[in-house]
Amino acid sequence: MAVHPTAVVHPAAIVDPTARIGAGVKIGPWTLIGPGVEIGEGTIVHSNVVVKGPTRIGRNNQIFQFSSVGEDCQDKKFAGEPTRLEIGDNNVIREGCTIHRGTVQDKSLTRIGSNNLLMAYVHVAHDCVLGDNIIMANNATLAGHVKVSDGVILGGFTTVHQFCHISAYSMSAAQAAIFKDVPAFVMVGGNPAKPHGMNFEGMRRRGYSPELIRTLRNSYKVIYRQGLRTAEAVDRLESMPASHEVQLLVDSLKASTRGIIR
């Protein structure tokens, strides 16, 4: 067992001999750290947490009680193959979260980026890929193979169907049921989820200029108010003055494989 001398492991914790525990890590009582787990510098794993491997957790994360991290997935095709979970830096994983490793039918990897907040009882299924600066409110649930891009906010009890892509800076209302891809910046709500404008308040908080916000508002109208098919909307948007944000929106439309929410 490779435990850094500055790490603090409670005597009631169980740490597998193959685990690697970094500098300044704190592990609470009645927590299980399984084989093949690596925990980076400064991470705190509170009491009554289960972390199974192969799992790599970065620096300065906090994982709260009763969370299950790196468990076998719930896919019936899973037959015990060696798959992985990777978690970046500065994430907060609150009480009762469940995060599963990947499957060989995809890339054998579930990955969570950095600076994310997963509130209580969030579920991240096998093969999901999460970016950075994401907020998932209480009981938000991702099915397998879901991709969530940077800056997304998912309201409480949001459910996302497998293989959906939730694009950057979009937002869902509480109890939204998402069965299609969500374009960048778009707000959705309902069951099934429908588009309800764009996250303009989030844009203002990020310092977007009034001109850029007007451009994105017009882009939304092109997609949802002019009766265009998605490919036609892409052509129209690409004829507009170029900006990084409009290109992000266009790219999210082009990348959709399930079709976008309408």
C-alpha positions in Angstrom: 0.0 0.0 0.0 1.5 3.4 -1.1 0.2 5.9 1.5 1.9 9.3 1.6 3.3 10.0 5.0 1.1 13.2 5.2 -2.1 11.4 4.4 -4.5 10.8 7.3 -6.3 7.4 7.2 -8.8 6.8 10.0 -8.0 3.5 11.8 -11.6 2.3 11.0 -11.1 2.7 7.3 -10.2 -0.2 5.1 -7.6 0.5 2.4 -6.5 -2.1 -0.1 -2.7 -2.8 -0.3 -2.7 -1.9 -4.0 -4.3 1.6 -3.4 -2.2 4.7 -3.8 -3.0 7.6 -1.4 -1.5 11.0 -2.1 -0.1 13.8 0.0 -2.6 15.4 2.4 -5.4 13.0 1.6 -7.9 12.4 4.4 -10.0 9.2 4.6 -12.8 8.9 7.2 -14.0 6.1 9.3 -15.8 3.0 7.9 -14.7 4.0 4.3 -13.5 1.3 1.9 -10.8 2.0 -0.6 -10.6 -1.0 -2.9 -7.9 -2.4 -5.2 -6.6 -0.3 -8.1 -7.7 3.0 -6.6 -5.5 6.1 -6.8 -6.4 9.3 -4.8 -4.6 12.5 -5.5 -3.2 15.1 -3.3 -5.5 17.0 -0.9 -8.6 14.9 -1.6 -11.0 14.3 1.3 -13.0 11.1 1.4 -15.5 11.3 4.3 -16.9 8.4 6.3 -18.9 5.5 5.0 -17.8 5.9 1.3 -17.0 3.0 -1.0 -14.4 3.6 -3.7 -13.6 0.7 -6.0 -11.2 0.4 -8.8 -9.6 0.8 -11.2 -10.4 4.4 -10.3 -8.2 7.4 -10.4 -9.3 10.5 -8.5 -7.4 13.8 -8.9 -6.5 16.5 -6.4 -8.6 18.5 -3.9 -11.8 16.6 -4.4 -14.4 16.1 -1.6 -16.5 12.9 -1.5 -19.2 12.8 1.1 -20.7 10.0 3.1 -22.6 7.1 1.6 -21.3 7.7 -1.9 -20.4 4.7 -4.1 -17.6 5.6 -6.5 -16.2 3.3 -9.2 -18.6 0.4 -8.7 -19.4 -2.1 -11.4 -22.0 -0.8 -13.8 -25.6 -1.8 -14.1 -25.4 -2.8 -17.8 -26.5 -6.5 -18.2 -23.8 -6.9 -20.8 -21.1 -6.2 -18.2 -19.2 -9.5 -17.4 -16.5 -8.3 -15.0 -14.1 -6.8 -17.6 -11.5 -4.4 -16.4 -12.9 -0.9 -16.9 -12.1 2.4 -15.4 -13.3 5.6 -13.8 -11.3 8.9 -13.9 -12.2 11.9 -11.9 -10.4 15.3 -12.2 -9.6 17.9 -9.7 -11.6 20.2 -7.3 -14.9 18.3 -7.6 -17.5 18.1 -4.8 -19.4 14.8 -4.7 -22.2 15.1 -2.1 -24.0 12.5 -0.1 -25.2 9.3 -1.6 -23.9 9.8 -5.2 -23.3 6.7 -7.4 -20.7 6.8 -10.1 -20.0 3.6 -12.2 -17.1 2.5 -14.3 -17.3 2.1 -18.0 -18.0 -0.9 -20.3 -15.9 -2.6 -23.0 -18.8 -1.9 -25.4 -17.8 1.8 -25.3 -14.3 3.0 -24.3 -14.1 1.1 -21.0 -14.1 4.5 -19.2 -16.4 6.8 -17.3 -14.8 10.2 -17.0 -15.6 13.3 -14.9 -13.6 16.5 -15.4 -12.8 19.2 -12.8 -14.6 21.8 -10.7 -17.9 20.1 -10.8 -20.6 19.9 -8.1 -22.6 16.7 -7.9 -25.3 17.3 -5.3 -26.9 14.6 -3.1 -28.0 11.3 -4.8 -26.7 12.1 -8.2 -26.2 9.1 -10.5 -23.6 9.0 -13.2 -23.9 5.7 -15.2 -21.3 3.8 -17.1 -19.4 5.4 -20.0 -20.6 8.9 -19.2 -18.2 11.8 -20.0 -18.6 15.0 -18.0 -16.6 18.1 -18.7 -15.8 20.9 -16.3 -17.8 23.4 -14.1 -21.0 21.4 -14.2 -23.7 21.5 -11.6 -26.0 18.5 -11.2 -28.6 19.2 -8.5 -30.1 16.6 -6.2 -31.2 13.3 -7.7 -30.2 14.3 -11.3 -29.6 11.0 -13.2 -27.5 10.2 -16.3 -28.1 6.9 -18.1 -25.2 5.2 -19.8 -23.0 6.8 -22.5 -24.3 10.3 -21.8 -22.0 13.3 -22.6 -22.3 16.5 -20.6 -20.2 19.4 -21.8 -18.7 22.3 -19.8 -20.8 24.7 -17.7 -24.1 22.7 -17.9 -26.6 23.0 -15.1 -29.0 20.1 -14.5 -31.9 20.8 -12.2 -33.0 18.4 -9.5 -34.5 15.1 -10.6 -33.5 15.7 -14.2 -33.2 12.4 -16.1 -31.2 12.0 -19.2 -31.7 9.1 -21.7 -28.7 7.0 -22.8 -26.4 8.3 -25.5 -27.7 11.9 -25.2 -25.4 14.9 -25.5 -26.0 17.9 -23.2 -24.0 20.6 -24.9 -22.0 23.4 -23.2 -23.7 26.0 -21.0 -27.2 24.6 -21.4 -29.6 24.2 -18.5 -32.5 22.0 -17.5 -35.4 22.7 -15.2 -36.2 20.5 -12.2 -37.7 17.1 -13.2 -36.9 17.5 -16.9 -36.9 14.3 -18.8 -34.3 14.6 -21.7 -34.6 12.1 -24.5 -32.8 14.1 -27.3 -29.6 16.1 -27.5 -29.6 19.6 -26.0 -27.8 22.3 -28.1 -25.3 24.7 -26.4 -26.8 27.5 -24.3 -30.4 26.2 -24.6 -32.7 25.8 -21.6 -35.1 22.9 -21.5 -37.9 21.7 -19.2 -40.8 19.3 -19.0 -41.4 15.6 -19.7 -40.5 15.1 -22.4 -38.2 18.1 -22.3 -38.8 21.0 -24.7 -36.7 24.1 -25.4 -37.6 27.2 -23.4 -35.2 29.9 -24.7 -31.5 30.2 -23.8 -29.6 30.6 -20.6 -29.2 34.4 -20.9 -28.8 35.0 -17.2 -25.8 32.6 -17.3 -24.4 34.5 -20.3 -24.6 37.8 -18.4 -22.9 36.2 -15.4 -20.1 35.1 -17.7 -19.7 38.6 -19.0 -21.1 38.2 -22.5 -21.7 41.5 -24.2 -25.3 42.6 -25.0 -24.4 42.3 -28.7 -23.3 38.7 -28.3 -26.4 37.9 -26.3 -28.6 39.4 -29.1 -26.7 37.3 -31.6 -27.3 34.1 -29.6 -31.0 35.1 -29.2 -31.3 35.4 -33.0 -29.5 32.1 -33.4 -32.1 30.5 -31.2 -34.9 31.9 -33.4 -33.2 30.5 -36.4 -33.2 27.0 -34.9 -36.6 27.0 -33.3 -38.8 29.8 -34.7 -38.4 29.6 -38.5 -39.6 26.1 -39.2 -36.2 25.0 -40.5 -34.7 21.5 -40.3 -31.5 21.2 -38.3 -29.3 21.1 -41.4 -31.0 24.2 -42.8 -30.6 26.0 -39.5 -26.9 25.1 -39.5 -26.5 26.6 -43.0 -28.3 29.8 -41.9 -26.2 30.1 -38.7 -22.9 29.6 -40.6 -23.9 32.5 -42.8 -24.1 34.8 -39.8 -21.1 36.8 -38.5 -18.6 34.4 -36.9 -18.0 34.2 -33.1 -16.7 31.5 -30.8 -20.1 31.1 -29.1 -22.1 30.8 -32.3 -19.6 28.3 -33.6 -20.1 26.4 -30.3 -23.8 26.3 -30.9 -23.3 25.2 -34.6 -20.9 22.5 -33.5 -23.4 21.1 -31.0 -26.0 20.9 -33.8 -23.6 19.1 -36.1 -22.5 16.7 -33.5 -26.0 15.6 -32.6 -26.7 11.9 -33.3 -30.1 11.5 -31.6 -31.6 14.7 -33.0 -32.0 17.8 -30.9 -34.8 18.7 -28.5 -37.7 20.3 -30.3 
